[in-house]
Amino acid sequence: MDGPYTRLRWCNGPFTPKWEAIIGTAAPGGDGARPATQSALVVVVPEAEPVVGRHRWVLDRSATWGVPAHVTVLYPFMPPDRIGDGVIATLLPVVAAVAAFRCTFSQVRWFDDGAAWLAPEPDSPFRALTRAVWDHFPDYPPYGGTYPDPIPHLTIGHTPTADLAGMRLAAAEVERELPVHAWIDRVLLIAGTDAPGSWSTLTECPLRQV
């Protein structure tokens, strides 16, 4: 690391999410016992928490890691111990090239029977963010190259964390509370491990204000 970071930890529980400031120079993320091993760029959608939060806590393992309701921009990103001021300086204008926007989550969709998710409308700005970051960091393709043209989505639940019956029940409950309207104005660079509550925010990258 080449400088101190002010980090915002998302303290995520079944019903009481909140932000908590953490200031330090230690390796970013991690659970306090070991340094972060992964990083990601995500758009957090707090407007969706009242609808999906309680379901994600049971059905999406990333919720227990401390990651709030979100649409992934790029995962996995750079190893956390390689993220320094130069990386942040590159990311900021890349993200700022995309204008802030409003979107609506009005449908539950499925990846076969493996995952239930909310579809953002429009999804083109999320795709633009993924493409822009990938263009500047070509060594880190979306999902390691497994899905080179990923579909923007907000996960409700997925296997093997959840069973199909549980996801179907959650999907039906979520559908009754849609639509969710959101204002998207920043991308978060986050890092952590597979330990509970280990993920935290390294920096916020604002979109262009309109």
Secondary structure, 3 states (H helix, E strand, C coil): CCCCEEEEEEECCCCCCEEEEEEECCCCCCCCCCCCCEEEEEEECHHHHHHHHHHHHHHCHHHHHCCCCEEEEECCCCCHHHCCHHHHHHHHHHHHCCECEEEEEEEEEEECCCEEEEEEECCHHHHHHHHHHHHHCCCCCHHHHCCCCCCCCEEEEECCCCCHHHHHHHHHHHHCCCCEEEEECEEEEEEECCCCCCCEEEEEEECECC
